[in-house]
């Protein structure tokens, strides 16, 4: 199943991205970020001048719905009472703004029980009669689905949202390192590095596999948030693979073929994707080469 929005986020990356979404919805000059280096953030990441308090949360668990929901409920249970605990600080920050909404902003929302829990906790806080709360105060849970318009705007901008590439899962690397395709990779590497010991070859194999998985994660991140760049990257890599199939790799020795193929894909990405960082271009190049080594395009037989 192709996901419309990425589910895996680091806490800081999600907070920064959510801030941009809220700026687009409410206007950049109407959103105030609350720094947490001095006395903490008071239980909110930022607020708007029209009465919204926003707390961001990106659960580490993204597959198990029950666990993710439990984490979200726990976040609301911990942070909503902070409105009372930090009443004086928040009232000073708001400077007369009446709060109508408290939003728990998460990358995704799968479980309706999270909504019920947050609303219940919000009602409990509303009953405290805090001076800065409007009579219409409510607590809600929002996700990327609620910011679809803003996300589309970011994706169509030249810069777009930050490219968030998930960390390579070591368990996935381990499983891939024992697959039949990994044996093909090992065989080809033994031709490219004939003097290397079995231990060194195994290390190289794992590195190539890790590069391939990171390459796939990078392409998926581009597809989600930078579809135009993703399409160009896909076409560039596919064109180089077609060239390799039709013409073959340059050089006689396997290692020369390896270097030549890497140079070609690197140059193609450099020319066709000038807006990407140097590190990301290298990641895409090395990953494409790893993919070719595990399949048929680059063969030293």
Secondary structure, DSSP 8 states (H G I E B T S, - for coil): ---SS-----HHHHHHHHHHHHHHHH-GGGEEE---TTT--TT-SEEETTSEEEEEE--S--S-HHHHHHHHHHHHHHHTTHHHHTHHHHHHHHTT--EEEEEEEES----HHHHHHHHHHHHHHHTT--TTEEEEEEEEEE-GGGGHHHHHHHHHSSS-S--------HHHHHHHTTSHHHHHHHHHHHHHTTT--HHHHHHHHHHHHHHHHHHHHHHHHHHHH-HHHHHHHHHHHHHHHHHHHHH--SSSSHHHHHHHHHHHHHHHHHHH-TTS-HHHHHHHHHHHHHHHHHSSSS---
